[in-house]
Amino acid sequence: RSALRDRAGERLRTPAVPVNPIATTWPLLLGMGILMLGAGLQGTLLGLRATLEGFPTPVTGLIMSCYYVGYLLGTLIAPRLLRRVGHVRVFAALAALASVASLVHASWVHPLPWGAMRLVSGLCFAGIYVVAESWLNHRASRTNRGRLLAVYMLVLYVGLGSAQFLLVLSGPQTAAPFMLVSALISLAMVPIVASAQQTPEPAVPHPVRYRDLYRNSPLGVVAVAVSGMISSILFSMGPVYARLSGSGTRGVAAFMAVSILAAVLTQYPVGRVSDRMDRRTVIASVCTLATLVAVGIVAFGPLPRPVFLLLAALFSGSALTLYSLAVSHVNDKLEPAQMVAASSALLLLNGMAAALGPVLTGSLIAAFGPRAYFATLATLTGALTVYDLWRKSRRSAVPRALKGPFINTQQIVTCAGLDPGPAGHADGARGARVAPSGSVTAAEAARSSP
């Protein structure tokens, strides 16, 4: 008995071995990676197919905007569903519905059902992001949340970027790619449903007033809205622009792939720089670079294919960092207890602005031709640059000692519970990461991922 007591006491005195969050969440990460293959392929496919079918460009923009309207609805509905039936059932139900929506696109090629199904898809993906990110938050701790989030973001971006190459496997004018999208979304359920891990109780953020957010950080709030429009234009109208500019299926896939994957390479270094200097200066710098690149494409196009793809990568690599920079800038001005609610509000604002982007760009392309695509983007980034510089003249910078860490976040995510709080703060109390949904983060993304 004495020996047994000694061994039991030794076990109690032995510190618990930290659990690797990646090892406990790999089924979820695998499922989300497969899901992003389907989501990324679907967004590009719809824009390209709509152009091939002869849909008017403004109508195509309206169809693509329906995704973001559904996304907003999903961020409001999904938390209630989670409280009623739990994570696994919500994930399975929404994935099944999104899978069916893809098949409807193939069966009924008409703007009205396509718009309705895009709305359904947005609602479903928003709910799925809620499930994924609240699950991750349940498995994360204050010490590893940032690393787990980085892996999650990498999975999302790689999935979205890799999906573009699936477009060349079959002709966009056939039903085959829609069937592939449906199959991928359905396969994403398998790791989630088969997982035996305990799921969390979702936390719903409390509302916050936009007036208070704007008073604390005018530039951050405006930049969040502008970044929503930019990301929705890139993800939704990029395939339309590429096709109208004369690119074939492979050219459209290459354009979208470099646009998405470039953001993977730039998020972290840009964030590190913003931690060391005034974030407003970094925002102005990336906006200036994006504006110059977009103006160059408009002024000197058409360009040789390698040059064009390089410039497209430069634009998206700079412009798609805006959301992370903007949320981090807002975070610098808030108290820790305010951050979760503020993050959710910013995500909704980003989504509302995203719904306007494709409609605006589609109308301008119809009126002025494909060059209006990058002209619109240049106008948005240029206007934000001017507003940034004006705000710098009105208010001093946040002292470095008071700045929160940059959190690599993406517009497609919406889970407020995944706010990575640095040591010294309660979990989720401080940070620029939002969980809705996001999702939104939920990128980025995404983002804003059609």
SEMARDREN-134308 format. One record per residue (C-alpha): residue number from 1; residue in one letter; x, y, z. Coordinates in Angstrom, 1 decimal, always signed. Example, Ala and Ser with C-alpha at 12.3 -4.5 7.8 and 13.67 -1.06 7.14 Angstrom:
- tise/kolkol/xx/yy/zz
- 1/a/+12.3/-4.5/+7.8
- 2/s/+13.7/-1.1/+7.1
END
This chain:
- tise/kolkol/xx/yy/zz
- 1/r/+0.0/+0.0/+0.0
- 2/s/+2.9/+2.4/+0.9
- 3/a/+4.5/+1.7/-2.5
- 4/l/+1.2/+2.4/-4.3
- 5/r/+0.7/+5.6/-2.4
- 6/d/+4.3/+6.7/-3.3
- 7/r/+3.7/+6.0/-7.0
- 8/a/+0.3/+7.8/-6.9
- 9/g/+2.0/+10.8/-5.2
- 10/e/+4.7/+10.8/-7.8
- 11/r/+2.2/+11.0/-10.6
- 12/l/+0.5/+13.9/-8.9
- 13/r/+3.8/+15.7/-8.5
- 14/t/+4.8/+15.1/-12.1
- 15/p/+3.8/+18.1/-14.3
- 16/a/+1.3/+17.3/-17.0
- 17/v/+2.9/+17.1/-20.5
- 18/p/+1.5/+19.9/-22.6
- 19/v/-0.8/+18.6/-25.3
- 20/n/+0.1/+19.7/-28.8
- 21/p/-3.0/+21.5/-30.1
- 22/i/-2.2/+20.4/-33.7
- 23/a/-2.3/+16.8/-32.7
- 24/t/-5.8/+17.2/-31.1
- 25/t/-7.3/+19.3/-33.9
- 26/w/-5.9/+17.7/-37.1
- 27/p/-9.2/+16.2/-38.1
- 28/l/-10.8/+19.7/-38.0
- 29/l/-7.8/+21.2/-39.9
- 30/l/-8.0/+18.4/-42.5
- 31/g/-11.7/+18.9/-42.9
- 32/m/-11.3/+22.7/-43.3
- 33/g/-8.5/+22.2/-45.8
- 34/i/-10.7/+20.0/-48.0
- 35/l/-13.6/+22.5/-47.6
- 36/m/-11.4/+25.3/-48.8
- 37/l/-10.6/+23.4/-51.9
- 38/g/-14.3/+23.2/-52.7
- 39/a/-15.0/+26.8/-51.7
- 40/g/-12.0/+28.2/-53.7
- 41/l/-12.9/+26.3/-56.8
- 42/q/-16.6/+27.3/-56.5
- 43/g/-15.9/+31.0/-56.3
- 44/t/-13.6/+31.1/-59.3
- 45/l/-15.8/+28.7/-61.3
- 46/l/-19.0/+30.7/-60.9
- 47/g/-17.4/+33.9/-62.0
- 48/l/-15.8/+32.3/-65.1
- 49/r/-18.9/+30.3/-66.0
- 50/a/-21.2/+33.3/-65.7
- 51/t/-19.0/+35.1/-68.2
- 52/l/-19.0/+32.2/-70.6
- 53/e/-22.8/+32.0/-70.3
- 54/g/-23.0/+35.6/-71.3
- 55/f/-24.5/+36.9/-68.1
- 56/p/-24.3/+40.8/-68.0
- 57/t/-21.3/+41.8/-65.9
- 58/p/-23.5/+43.8/-63.4
- 59/v/-25.7/+40.7/-63.0
- 60/t/-22.6/+38.6/-62.3
- 61/g/-21.5/+41.1/-59.7
- 62/l/-24.9/+40.9/-58.0
- 63/i/-24.8/+37.1/-58.0
- 64/m/-21.4/+37.1/-56.4
- 65/s/-22.5/+39.7/-53.8
- 66/c/-25.3/+37.4/-52.7
- 67/y/-22.6/+35.2/-51.1
- 68/y/-21.7/+38.0/-48.6
- 69/v/-25.3/+38.7/-47.8
- 70/g/-25.7/+35.1/-46.9
- 71/y/-22.5/+35.3/-45.0
- 72/l/-23.8/+38.1/-42.8
- 73/l/-27.0/+36.1/-42.1
- 74/g/-24.9/+33.1/-41.2
- 75/t/-22.9/+35.0/-38.6
- 76/l/-26.1/+35.9/-36.9
- 77/i/-27.9/+32.5/-37.2
- 78/a/-25.1/+30.0/-36.6
- 79/p/-24.4/+30.8/-32.9
- 80/r/-28.1/+30.0/-32.1
- 81/l/-27.9/+26.7/-34.0
- 82/l/-24.8/+25.8/-32.1
- 83/r/-26.4/+26.3/-28.8
- 84/r/-29.4/+24.1/-29.8
- 85/v/-27.8/+21.1/-31.6
- 86/g/-24.0/+21.3/-31.1
- 87/h/-21.0/+21.7/-33.4
- 88/v/-20.8/+18.4/-35.2
- 89/r/-24.5/+18.4/-36.3
- 90/v/-24.3/+22.1/-37.4
- 91/f/-21.2/+21.4/-39.4
- 92/a/-22.7/+18.3/-41.1
- 93/a/-26.0/+20.0/-41.9
- 94/l/-24.5/+23.1/-43.3
- 95/a/-21.9/+21.2/-45.3
- 96/a/-24.6/+19.0/-46.8
- 97/l/-26.7/+22.1/-47.7
- 98/a/-23.6/+23.8/-49.3
- 99/s/-22.9/+20.6/-51.3
- 100/v/-26.5/+20.6/-52.6
- 101/a/-26.2/+24.3/-53.5
- 102/s/-23.2/+23.5/-55.8
- 103/l/-25.2/+20.9/-57.6
- 104/v/-28.1/+23.3/-58.2
- 105/h/-25.6/+25.7/-59.9
- 106/a/-24.9/+22.9/-62.4
- 107/s/-28.5/+21.9/-62.9
- 108/w/-30.1/+25.3/-63.3
- 109/v/-27.9/+27.8/-65.1
- 110/h/-29.8/+31.1/-64.6
- 111/p/-29.0/+34.3/-62.6
- 112/l/-31.9/+33.9/-60.2
- 113/p/-31.2/+30.4/-58.8
- 114/w/-27.5/+31.1/-58.9
- 115/g/-28.0/+34.2/-56.8
- 116/a/-30.2/+32.3/-54.3
- 117/m/-27.6/+29.5/-54.1
- 118/r/-24.8/+31.9/-53.5
- 119/l/-26.8/+33.3/-50.6
- 120/v/-27.3/+29.8/-49.3
- 121/s/-23.5/+29.1/-49.7
- 122/g/-22.5/+32.2/-47.8
- 123/l/-24.8/+31.3/-44.9
- 124/c/-23.5/+27.8/-44.8
- 125/f/-19.8/+28.7/-44.9
- 126/a/-20.3/+31.3/-42.2
- 127/g/-21.8/+28.7/-40.0
- 128/i/-19.0/+26.2/-40.7
- 129/y/-16.4/+28.9/-39.8
- 130/v/-18.2/+29.4/-36.5
- 131/v/-18.0/+25.7/-35.8
- 132/a/-14.3/+25.4/-36.8
- 133/e/-13.0/+28.4/-34.9
- 134/s/-15.0/+27.9/-31.7
- 135/w/-13.7/+24.3/-31.7
- 136/l/-10.1/+25.5/-32.2
- 137/n/-10.6/+28.0/-29.3
- 138/h/-11.7/+25.2/-27.1
- 139/r/-8.5/+23.4/-27.8
- 140/a/-6.2/+26.4/-27.6
- 141/s/-4.7/+28.1/-24.6
- 142/r/-3.2/+31.5/-24.0
- 143/t/+0.3/+30.1/-24.7
- 144/n/-0.4/+28.4/-28.0
- 145/r/-3.4/+30.2/-29.5
- 146/g/-1.3/+32.3/-31.8
- 147/r/+0.5/+29.3/-33.2
- 148/l/-2.7/+27.3/-33.7
- 149/l/-4.3/+30.2/-35.4
- 150/a/-1.3/+30.6/-37.7
- 151/v/-1.6/+26.9/-38.8
- 152/y/-5.3/+27.4/-39.3
- 153/m/-4.8/+30.4/-41.5
- 154/l/-2.1/+28.6/-43.5
- 155/v/-4.5/+25.7/-44.1
- 156/l/-7.2/+28.1/-45.3
- 157/y/-5.0/+30.0/-47.7
- 158/v/-3.2/+27.0/-49.1
- 159/g/-6.6/+25.3/-49.7
- 160/l/-8.0/+28.4/-51.4
- 161/g/-4.9/+28.9/-53.6
- 162/s/-4.5/+25.2/-54.5
- 163/a/-8.2/+25.0/-55.5
- 164/q/-7.5/+27.3/-58.5
- 165/f/-5.5/+24.6/-60.2
- 166/l/-8.4/+22.2/-60.0
- 167/l/-10.2/+24.4/-62.5
- 168/v/-8.1/+23.1/-65.3
- 169/l/-9.0/+19.4/-64.7
- 170/s/-12.3/+19.8/-66.5
- 171/g/-14.0/+22.3/-68.7
- 172/p/-15.8/+25.1/-66.8
- 173/q/-18.8/+24.8/-69.2
- 174/t/-19.6/+21.3/-68.0
- 175/a/-21.2/+20.0/-64.9
- 176/a/-18.1/+18.2/-63.8
- 177/p/-16.4/+21.0/-61.8
- 178/f/-19.6/+21.6/-59.9
- 179/m/-19.8/+17.9/-59.0
- 180/l/-16.2/+18.1/-57.9
- 181/v/-17.1/+21.1/-55.6
- 182/s/-20.0/+19.1/-54.2
- 183/a/-17.8/+16.1/-53.6
- 184/l/-15.1/+18.1/-51.8
- 185/i/-17.5/+19.9/-49.5
- 186/s/-19.1/+16.5/-48.7
- 187/l/-15.7/+14.9/-48.0
- 188/a/-14.9/+17.7/-45.6
- 189/m/-17.5/+16.3/-43.3
- 190/v/-15.8/+13.0/-42.9
- 191/p/-12.9/+14.0/-40.5
- 192/i/-15.3/+16.2/-38.5
- 193/v/-18.1/+13.7/-38.1
- 194/a/-15.6/+10.8/-37.4
- 195/s/-13.8/+12.8/-34.7
- 196/a/-14.4/+11.5/-31.2
- 197/q/-13.1/+14.7/-29.5
- 198/q/-15.3/+16.7/-27.1
- 199/t/-16.7/+19.8/-28.7
- 200/p/-17.0/+23.2/-26.9
- 201/e/-19.9/+25.3/-25.8
- 202/p/-19.9/+28.4/-28.1
- 203/a/-19.5/+31.9/-26.7
- 204/v/-21.5/+34.6/-28.2
- 205/p/-20.0/+38.1/-28.1
- 206/h/-22.0/+41.0/-26.8
- 207/p/-22.9/+43.9/-29.2
- 208/v/-20.8/+47.0/-29.5
- 209/r/-21.7/+50.4/-31.0
- 210/y/-20.0/+51.4/-34.2
- 211/r/-20.0/+55.0/-33.1
- 212/d/-17.7/+54.2/-30.2
- 213/l/-15.4/+52.1/-32.4
- 214/y/-15.1/+55.0/-34.9
- 215/r/-14.5/+57.5/-32.2
- 216/n/-11.6/+55.3/-30.9
- 217/s/-10.0/+54.5/-34.2
- 218/p/-11.5/+56.2/-37.3
- 219/l/-8.8/+54.9/-39.6
- 220/g/-9.1/+51.3/-38.4
- 221/v/-12.9/+51.3/-38.9
- 222/v/-12.7/+52.8/-42.4
- 223/a/-9.8/+50.5/-43.4
- 224/v/-11.9/+47.4/-42.3
- 225/a/-14.7/+48.5/-44.6
- 226/v/-12.4/+49.2/-47.5
- 227/s/-10.6/+45.9/-47.1
- 228/g/-13.9/+44.1/-47.3
- 229/m/-14.7/+45.7/-50.6
- 230/i/-11.2/+45.0/-51.9
- 231/s/-11.2/+41.3/-50.9
- 232/s/-14.7/+40.7/-52.3
- 233/i/-13.7/+42.3/-55.6
- 234/l/-10.5/+40.2/-55.8
- 235/f/-12.2/+36.9/-55.0
- 236/s/-15.5/+37.4/-56.8
- 237/m/-14.7/+39.5/-59.8
- 238/g/-11.1/+38.5/-60.4
- 239/p/-12.2/+35.5/-62.6
- 240/v/-14.6/+37.7/-64.6
- 241/y/-11.9/+40.3/-65.2
- 242/a/-9.3/+37.7/-66.3
- 243/r/-11.8/+36.1/-68.7
- 244/l/-12.9/+39.4/-70.2
- 245/s/-9.2/+40.3/-70.6
- 246/g/-8.7/+37.3/-72.9
- 247/s/-7.4/+34.7/-70.5
- 248/g/-8.4/+31.1/-71.0
- 249/t/-9.2/+28.7/-68.2
- 250/r/-5.5/+28.1/-67.3
- 251/g/-4.9/+31.8/-67.3
- 252/v/-7.8/+32.5/-65.0
- 253/a/-6.6/+29.8/-62.6
- 254/a/-3.1/+31.2/-62.6
- 255/f/-4.3/+34.7/-62.0
- 256/m/-6.4/+33.7/-59.0
- 257/a/-3.8/+31.4/-57.6
- 258/v/-1.0/+34.0/-57.5
- 259/s/-3.4/+36.5/-56.1
- 260/i/-4.3/+34.3/-53.2
- 261/l/-1.0/+32.6/-52.5
- 262/a/+0.9/+36.0/-52.5
- 263/a/-1.1/+36.9/-49.4
- 264/v/+0.3/+33.9/-47.7
- 265/l/+3.9/+35.2/-48.1
- 266/t/+3.2/+38.8/-47.0
- 267/q/+0.9/+38.6/-44.0
- 268/y/+3.6/+37.7/-41.4
- 269/p/+6.4/+40.1/-42.5
- 270/v/+4.0/+43.0/-42.9
- 271/g/+2.6/+42.3/-39.5
- 272/r/+6.0/+42.2/-37.9
- 273/v/+6.9/+45.5/-39.4
- 274/s/+3.6/+47.0/-38.1
- 275/d/+4.5/+45.9/-34.5
- 276/r/+7.7/+48.0/-34.7
- 277/m/+6.4/+51.2/-36.1
- 278/d/+3.2/+53.3/-36.5
- 279/r/+0.6/+51.0/-38.0
- 280/r/-0.8/+54.0/-39.9
- 281/t/+2.4/+54.3/-41.7
- 282/v/+2.4/+50.7/-42.7
- 283/i/-1.2/+50.9/-43.9
- 284/a/-0.4/+54.0/-46.0
- 285/s/+2.7/+52.2/-47.4
- 286/v/+0.9/+49.0/-48.5
- 287/c/-2.0/+51.1/-49.9
- 288/t/+0.5/+53.3/-51.8
- 289/l/+2.2/+50.2/-53.3
- 290/a/-1.1/+48.6/-54.2
- 291/t/-2.3/+51.9/-55.8
- 292/l/+0.9/+52.3/-57.9
- 293/v/+0.7/+48.7/-59.1
- 294/a/-3.0/+48.9/-60.0
- 295/v/-2.4/+52.2/-61.9
- 296/g/+0.5/+50.6/-63.7
- 297/i/-1.6/+47.7/-64.9
- 298/v/-4.3/+50.0/-66.1
- 299/a/-2.0/+52.5/-67.8
- 300/f/+0.4/+50.0/-69.5
- 301/g/-1.8/+47.0/-70.1
- 302/p/-2.0/+44.6/-71.8
- 303/l/+1.2/+43.4/-70.3
- 304/p/+3.3/+40.2/-70.9
- 305/r/+1.8/+37.3/-68.9
- 306/p/+4.8/+36.9/-66.5
- 307/v/+4.9/+40.6/-65.8
- 308/f/+1.1/+40.8/-65.3
- 309/l/+1.1/+37.9/-62.8
- 310/l/+4.0/+39.4/-60.9
- 311/l/+2.1/+42.7/-60.6
- 312/a/-1.1/+40.9/-59.6
- 313/a/+0.8/+39.1/-56.9
- 314/l/+2.3/+42.5/-55.7
- 315/f/-1.1/+44.0/-55.5
- 316/s/-2.9/+41.2/-53.7
- 317/g/+0.1/+40.6/-51.4
- 318/s/-0.1/+44.2/-50.2
- 319/a/-3.9/+44.8/-50.4
- 320/l/-4.9/+41.6/-48.6
- 321/t/-2.9/+42.6/-45.5
- 322/l/-5.2/+45.5/-44.9
- 323/y/-7.7/+43.7/-42.8
- 324/s/-5.2/+42.4/-40.4
- 325/l/-3.5/+45.8/-40.1
- 326/a/-6.8/+47.5/-39.6
- 327/v/-8.0/+45.2/-36.9
- 328/s/-4.7/+45.4/-35.1
- 329/h/-4.8/+49.2/-35.2
- 330/v/-8.3/+49.2/-33.7
- 331/n/-7.1/+46.8/-31.1
- 332/d/-4.4/+49.2/-30.1
- 333/k/-7.0/+51.7/-29.0
- 334/l/-9.3/+49.4/-27.0
- 335/e/-9.3/+47.9/-23.5
- 336/p/-8.9/+44.1/-23.3
- 337/a/-12.5/+43.6/-22.1
- 338/q/-13.8/+45.4/-25.3
- 339/m/-11.9/+43.4/-27.9
- 340/v/-14.1/+40.3/-28.5
- 341/a/-17.3/+42.4/-29.0
- 342/a/-15.4/+44.9/-31.1
- 343/s/-13.9/+42.2/-33.3
- 344/s/-17.3/+40.7/-34.1
- 345/a/-18.6/+44.2/-35.0
- 346/l/-15.7/+44.8/-37.3
- 347/l/-16.2/+41.5/-39.0
- 348/l/-19.9/+42.4/-39.7
- 349/l/-18.8/+45.8/-41.0
- 350/n/-16.3/+44.1/-43.2
- 351/g/-18.9/+41.7/-44.6
- 352/m/-21.4/+44.5/-45.3
- 353/a/-18.8/+46.4/-47.3
- 354/a/-17.8/+43.2/-49.1
- 355/a/-21.4/+42.8/-50.3
- 356/l/-21.0/+46.1/-52.2
- 357/g/-17.7/+45.3/-54.0
- 358/p/-18.8/+42.9/-56.7
- 359/v/-22.0/+44.9/-57.5
- 360/l/-20.0/+48.1/-57.9
- 361/t/-17.2/+46.6/-59.9
- 362/g/-19.5/+44.6/-62.2
- 363/s/-21.4/+47.8/-63.1
- 364/l/-18.1/+49.7/-63.8
- 365/i/-16.7/+46.9/-65.9
- 366/a/-20.0/+46.9/-68.0
- 367/a/-19.6/+50.6/-68.5
- 368/f/-15.9/+51.0/-69.1
- 369/g/-14.5/+47.6/-69.9
- 370/p/-12.1/+45.2/-68.0
- 371/r/-9.7/+48.0/-67.1
- 372/a/-12.3/+49.2/-64.6
- 373/y/-11.4/+46.2/-62.4
- 374/f/-8.0/+47.5/-61.4
- 375/a/-9.1/+51.1/-61.7
- 376/t/-11.7/+50.5/-59.0
- 377/l/-9.1/+48.8/-56.8
- 378/a/-6.7/+51.6/-57.3
- 379/t/-9.4/+54.1/-56.4
- 380/l/-10.1/+52.3/-53.1
- 381/t/-6.5/+51.9/-52.0
- 382/g/-5.7/+55.5/-53.1
- 383/a/-8.6/+56.9/-51.2
- 384/l/-7.6/+55.0/-48.1
- 385/t/-4.0/+56.3/-48.5
- 386/v/-5.3/+59.9/-48.5
- 387/y/-7.6/+59.3/-45.5
- 388/d/-4.7/+57.6/-43.6
- 389/l/-2.4/+60.6/-44.1
- 390/w/-5.1/+63.0/-43.1
- 391/r/-5.8/+61.0/-39.9
- 392/k/-2.1/+61.0/-39.1
- 393/s/-2.1/+64.8/-39.2
- 394/r/-5.0/+64.8/-36.7
- 395/r/-3.9/+62.3/-34.1
- 396/s/-0.6/+61.1/-32.7
- 397/a/+0.6/+57.5/-32.9
- 398/v/-0.1/+54.9/-30.3
- 399/p/+3.1/+54.5/-28.1
- 400/r/+4.8/+51.2/-28.9
- 401/a/+4.5/+50.1/-25.3
- 402/l/+0.7/+50.2/-25.5
- 403/k/+0.4/+48.5/-28.9
- 404/g/-1.1/+45.0/-29.0
- 405/p/+0.7/+42.3/-31.0
- 406/f/-0.2/+42.0/-34.7
- 407/i/-2.5/+39.0/-35.2
- 408/n/-2.6/+37.5/-38.7
- 409/t/-6.3/+37.4/-39.4
- 410/q/-8.4/+36.8/-42.5
- 411/q/-11.7/+38.1/-43.6
- 412/i/-13.3/+34.8/-44.1
- 413/v/-13.3/+34.0/-40.5
- 414/t/-15.7/+35.0/-37.8
- 415/c/-15.3/+33.3/-34.5
- 416/a/-14.9/+35.8/-31.6
- 417/g/-13.8/+33.2/-29.2
- 418/l/-10.5/+32.8/-31.1
- 419/d/-9.1/+36.1/-30.0
- 420/p/-5.5/+35.4/-29.2
- 421/g/-4.7/+37.2/-26.0
- 422/p/-1.1/+37.7/-25.0
- 423/a/+0.3/+36.6/-21.7
- 424/g/-1.1/+38.6/-18.9
- 425/h/-4.6/+38.8/-20.3
- 426/a/-7.5/+36.4/-19.9
- 427/d/-7.9/+34.0/-22.9
- 428/g/-9.6/+35.8/-25.7
- 429/a/-9.7/+39.1/-23.9
- 430/r/-7.0/+40.8/-26.0
- 431/g/-6.1/+40.4/-29.7
- 432/a/-7.2/+41.2/-33.1
- 433/r/-8.6/+37.9/-34.1
- 434/v/-12.3/+37.4/-34.4
- 435/a/-14.4/+34.4/-34.3
- 436/p/-17.8/+34.5/-35.5
- 437/s/-18.1/+32.6/-37.6
- 438/g/-15.2/+33.8/-39.8
- 439/s/-15.6/+34.1/-39.5
- 440/v/-14.3/+35.4/-39.6
- 441/t/-12.0/+34.9/-38.9
- 442/a/-12.2/+34.7/-40.4
- 443/a/-9.0/+35.1/-44.2
- 444/e/-8.9/+35.8/-45.4
- 445/a/-9.1/+34.7/-46.8
- 446/a/-11.2/+34.9/-46.2
- 447/r/-11.7/+36.0/-46.7
- 448/s/-13.9/+36.4/-47.9
- 449/s/-13.8/+33.2/-49.5
- 450/p/-16.5/+32.7/-52.1
END
